[in-house]
């Protein structure tokens, strides 16, 4: 599982489950916080729809964090003021990159959370799709 997928799961997953998993890691590893979770602003870029030119959409609030798990660095970012999510992501990133003994457990829990997220998204899509309107266009 790559960083992007882990990041998505941490962003959308149930916070209580993620925090419990992070606490297990805290008990089983030497953790060093390099940068405490802190809010900052980053520029969000977008592409103009006609010619595809990039432009700056505006600033977005994020929370960022850097840790080391048994000497392996990990980074975490979360949209908005979400210090726990940023810390969880940083811990999971470092643990998986360093192949910590809890990596298999972390991956299993993240896969379960991913399944929950997908089921929730399908349910939401199902609700929204009921409101879909189809138009017939008459040619002149």
Residue pairs with C-beta under 8 A, 6 or more apart in sequence:
1 96
1 107
1 110
1 111
3 93
5 114
6 89
6 92
6 93
6 96
6 110
7 77
7 89
9 110
9 113
9 114
9 117
10 18
10 76
10 78
10 85
10 88
10 89
10 92
10 110
11 78
11 79
11 85
12 113
12 117
13 110
13 113
13 114
13 116
13 117
14 113
14 116
15 84
15 85
17 109
17 113
18 84
18 85
18 88
18 113
19 84
19 88
21 88
21 92
21 105
21 106
21 109
22 87
22 88
22 91
22 92
24 102
24 105
25 31
25 69
25 91
25 92
25 95
25 100
25 102
25 106
26 91
28 100
28 101
28 102
29 69
29 70
29 95
29 100
29 102
30 69
30 70
30 71
31 67
31 68
31 69
31 91
32 67
32 68
33 65
33 66
33 67
34 66
34 67
34 68
34 73
35 64
35 65
35 66
36 65
37 63
37 64
37 65
37 76
37 83
37 84
37 86
37 87
38 63
38 64
38 65
38 83
39 61
39 62
39 63
39 81
40 61
40 62
40 63
40 64
41 59
41 60
41 61
41 62
42 59
42 60
42 62
43 56
43 57
43 58
43 59
43 60
44 56
44 57
44 58
44 59
44 60
45 54
45 55
45 56
45 57
46 54
46 55
46 57
47 53
47 54
47 55
48 54
48 55
60 79
61 79
61 80
61 81
62 77
62 78
62 79
62 80
62 86
63 77
63 78
63 80
63 81
63 82
63 83
63 85
63 86
64 75
64 76
64 77
64 78
64 86
65 75
65 76
65 77
65 83
65 86
65 87
65 89
65 90
66 73
66 74
66 75
66 76
66 90
67 73
67 74
67 76
67 87
67 90
67 91
67 94
68 74
68 94
69 91
69 94
69 95
69 98
69 100
70 98
70 100
71 98
72 94
72 95
72 97
72 98
72 100
73 94
73 97
74 89
74 90
74 91
74 92
74 93
74 94
74 95
74 97
75 89
75 90
75 93
76 85
76 86
76 87
76 88
76 89
76 90
76 91
76 92
76 93
77 86
77 89
78 85
78 86
78 89
92 106
92 110
94 100
95 102
95 103
95 106
96 103
96 106
96 107
100 106
